[in-house]
């Protein structure tokens, strides 16, 4: 198992355990971990669970959706920045070499 997979598995287990300690089913924790998808996102959810101690599954799911939305926004921002950098490169240097003329 790679380090990444081990890290993901550790965070998943910690998240499932935190959800169970709040009195919710294990399956909820497993699905939340699956949806979040990354150890960093799971860390954010764990901080929420430890500090807020939500009393309903709806609050847990709502926070999961908010975190997923933030992650998606970050990915979109990074993709837009990369596209903008390539566009600026084309504007500054053109599409091809001048040797073809």
C-alpha positions, 0 to 999 in steps of 0.5 A: 500500500502506498503512503497516499493510500495509507494516509487516506485509510488512516483519515477515513478510519479516524473520520468513521470513528468520530462519526460513531462516537457522536452516535451515528452509524458507521456507514454515514462516516464511510460515505462522508469519507468517500465523498470528501475524497482527500485527507485534507478535506477529511481533516476539515470535517474532523475539525468540524466534528470535534469542535461543533459536535453536530446533533443531526446527520443533516448537519454532518452532511451539510458540512460535507457538502460545504467542504466539497463545494470549497474543494470544487471551487479551488479546483476550478480556480486553479484550472482557470489560472492555468488556462489564463497563464497559457492564454497570456503565453500565446498573447506574448509569444504567439502560436508558432515559430517565426521560422515557418514564414 
